[in-house]
Amino acid sequence: MEEIPILRLASSLLISSSIAIGGFYKKSLNLSGACLGFLVMFVHFFVGYRFGAVLVVFFVTSSALTKYGEEKKRSIDEEFKEGGQRNWIQVLANSGIATMLLVILGVLTGMKDQCLDSKQSSYITCLVGGIVGHYACCAGDTWSSEIGMLSKSQPWLITTFKRVRRGTNGAVTTNGILAAAAAGCTIGLTFVLFGLISTSCSFDITLKQLLVVPLATTAGVTGSLIDSLLGATLQFSGICAIRNKVVGKPGPSVKKISGLKVLDNNAVNLVSICLTTVLTSAACYYIF
C-alpha cells in the first residue's frame, strides 16, 4: 500500500469534523450521532473523496427533508424528534455496512479510487457496487418516507393495497415511490460526477460508469419497497384510540393495523440495506 498523502488525511479530518459539528448544532445529530458520524465520514473521505461526497449528499438531503413539514409530521409520527435528530444507532444502521465495505476496499486498492470494471477486479467492482446500492437504498427509504408522509393522497399498504393511516409501517404512496427513484438517481449522479474527478480510466470504461445512474435509481426504489414490505409484515403498526396516532407497540388502547412485533424500524432498515447492497453488488458484477 502506498503512503497516503498528508493532504488527504488533513482534508478528511477537516471536512468530517466540520460536518459532524454542523449536524450537531443544527440538531440533525445528537452528541452520540455526531461522534460516530465524524468517524464514519472520516473513513469515507479517507478511502475516496467520491464516497465521502455520496455520504454527505445522503446526509444533507435526508436531514433537510426530515425537517421539511415538521408541524404535520409531529401530528403523525409518535417518535417525532425536533430537527429529526439521529443518534449513534441510526448512524450505524445507515452507514455501518458501507463503512466496513470501504475499509476492505481501501486495503485492496491501497486508497486508489478505481472505476467499476469486473475485468480488472471483480472484487473491487462488487464492493463499490455494494456501497452505491447501500446509499441508494438509504436515501430512497428516507426520501420516500419523508415526502410520502406529506402526500395529500392517503397511502395504501403494500401487502393488501388497502388505504391506511399516514405513518403506518409498510404504507406507500406514488409520491413516495417517485421520491425513492429521485433519491437513488441523486446518489448515482453524485458517484459518477465525483468519479470523473477522482478516477482515471479509458474512455469506454469511463463512459460505461454512466450506467450507475439508472442502477442506483433502481436500487433506491427496490430498497424502499423492500423496507415497506418488511414494515408491513414484521413491524407492528396500530392506531392508539387515546392519542389518535399510529404507534409501533401493541397496548390496551391500540387497534392493530398490520404487522408483527418482530423488527423495529432500525432492524427493518438494516435488513433492507443488506438485501439491496447484495443485489446491487451482484448487478455491478454482471453489468460492468
N, C-alpha and C positions, 0 to 999 in steps of 0.2 A: 504494500500500500504506500502510495506516495505521501510525502509530508503535506498536511493541509495548510494552506497559506494563512498567516495570522489575520489577514483581512477578512476572510470568511468567518473565522472564529469571532472576531470583534463585531462584525456586522450582524451575525446571528444572535449574539448576546444583546446587542443594542435594540434590534428590531423586536425580538421576543420579549424583552423586559418592558419596552415601551407599550406594546400591545396588551400585555398582561396587566400592567398598571392602569392603562386606559380603560380596559374592560372592567377592572375592579371599581374604579371611581365612577364609571357610568352605570354601575350596578348590573352589568351583563354577566359578571362573575363574582362569586363571593370570595373570601380570602383563600379557602382551600382550592377553589376552582382556578383562581389566578396563579397560585403557586404551581399547581400541576400543569396549568395551561402554559406557563413560561417554559417548563421543561419540555413539554410536547412540541411547542413551537420552535424551540432551540434545535431539537433533533431534526425537525423538518427542514429548517433553513440550512442547517449544517450539512445535511446529506445532499440537498439540491434546492436552489432558490425557487424552482417552479413548484416543488412540493410545498414549500412554505407559502407561496402565493396562493395555491389551491386551498390550504388550510385557512389563510386569512380571509379569502373570499367567502368561504363557507361560514366562518365565524362572524364576520361583519354583516353579511346579508341576513343570516339567520337571526342575529341579535336585533337588527333593525326591524325585521318582520315580526319578531316576538313582541316588540314594544308597540307595533302598529295596532291601533284599535284596542288599546288596553281596557278601556271602560267596558266595552262589550264582552271581551274575554273574561273580565273579572266576574261578570254575572253568569258566565257559563262554566268556567273551569274551577273546580273545587281546590285544585292545587296551584292556583294562580299566584305568581310571585311578582311583586313590583319590579319592573325592569327585566323580568324573565331571568333572574339570577341563576347561574348554573354552578353547581358545586363540583367537587372533585370526582364524584361518582359519575355525573353526567359528562364531564370532560373525558373521563376514562372510557365510558361507553361509546362516545362519539369519535374517539381518536386513538384508543389503545391498540387496536389491531393494526391500524395503519402505521403507528409508531414502531411496532415490533417488525413489521414488514420493511420499514425504512432502515432499521438497524441492520437487518440481514442484507438489504440492498447495498447499504454503504460499505459493508465488509466485502461483498462480492465485486463491487465496481471500483473500490478504492476512492469513493466520493466523486467519481467522474460521472456526470449525467449522460445517459445514453438514450438513443431512440428505441422505440419499440420495433424489434426485429428478431423474430424467432430463429432465423438462420444464424445470426451472430450469437445469440444466447437465449434459449427458451426459458431458462430460469429467471433471468432479469426481466424478460418480457412479461412473464406471468406475475412477477412481483409488482412491477409497475402497473400492470393492468388491474391487479387487485387493489392497489392504492386508489386508482381512479374510480373503480367501482365502489369502493368504501365511501368516498366523499360524495359521489353522485347519489348514493343511497341516503346518506345522512342529510344532504341538502334537500333531496327530493322529499323525504319524510317531513322535514321541518317546514319547508315552504308549503307543502300540501296541507299540513295541519294548521299552520298559522293563517293561511289565506282561506282554506276551506272552512275554518271556524267562523269566518266573517261573511261567508256566502249568503246571499239573500234567499236562495233556494234551500229547502230542507234536505239534509243529506239522507242517503239510504245505506242500509247495512250491506256490506259487500257479500255476505253469505246468503242473504234472503231477498235482497233488493227492496226490502220494506223501509218506508220512511221512519227515521228515528230522530231523537233529540240531538241538537248540536252538542258536541263534546263526548258523544258515545264512542267508545273504542271500536274501531273497525268500520266507522261511518265514512263514506266517501262522497265527494261532490265533483261535478265536472270541472269547476274552477280549481279544485284541489289537484286533480289529475293533471290539468294543464300546467299548474304551478310546479308540480314534480318534474314534468318534462322540461320546463324552463330552467329549473334548478340544475338538473343534470347537464343540460346544454351549456349553462354558465360555467360549471366545473370543467367540462370538456374544452371549452374555448380558452379558459384560463390556462389549462395544462398545455394546450397546443401553442398558444401565443408566447408563453414564457419558455416553452421548449425550443422555439425558434432562436431564442437568445442564448440559452444555456447548452444546446447540443450542436454538434457539427457532424452531419450525416450526408450521404449522397442525395442528389435531388429527388430521385424516385422514392427513396425511403422517407425523406422529409415530407414529400407530398402525401405519402400514404398515412402520415400521422393525423391528417385531417379526419380520418375515419373515427378517431377518438370522439369527435363531437357527437355524431349520431349514436355511437356506442354508449357514451356517458348519458345521453338523453334517455336511451332505453333503460339504462341502469337506474336512473332516477325514478322513472315510472315503475319499473319492476320492484325496486326496493320499497317504494311507497305502498304498492299493492300487497307485497308480502307482509309488510308491517300491519296493514289493515286487516289482512286475513288472520294473522296471529292475534291481533287485538280483538277481533270479533269472536274468536273461538277459545283462546286460552287466557284472556284477560277479562275480568268481571266488569260489567257496567250495569248500573241500576239507577233509578230515579228516587231521590230522597223526598218523601212527602213533606217533611218539615222545612227543608232548605230549598226545595223546588230546584234542585241541581242534579246533574248527572254525577254519580260518585263511583269510586272504584272498589268499594268494600261493601259486602252484604251487611245487613242490620235489620232490626225490627221495623224500622220505618222506611226501608228500602225495597222497592219493587224491581225485580230483575228485568233487565232489557236483553242482555246477551252475555255469552262467555262464561268460562270457568275461572275460578281464582287460582290459576296455576302460575302465571307470569305477571310481574309488574311491568310498568312502562319501560324501565331501563332494560329489563331482560328481553322484552319484545324487540326493542331497538337493536340490542346486541345480536339476537338471532337473525333478524332481517339483514343486518350489516354483514354477518358472517356468510349467509347464503348469497347475497349479491356480490360480495367480494370474490367468492369462489367462482360464481358464474361468469363474472366479468373477466377474471383471470383466465379462465378456460377459453372464453371467446377471443381474447387477445392472442392467445397461443395459436389459434387457427386463422385468425384474420391477418395477423402480422408475421 
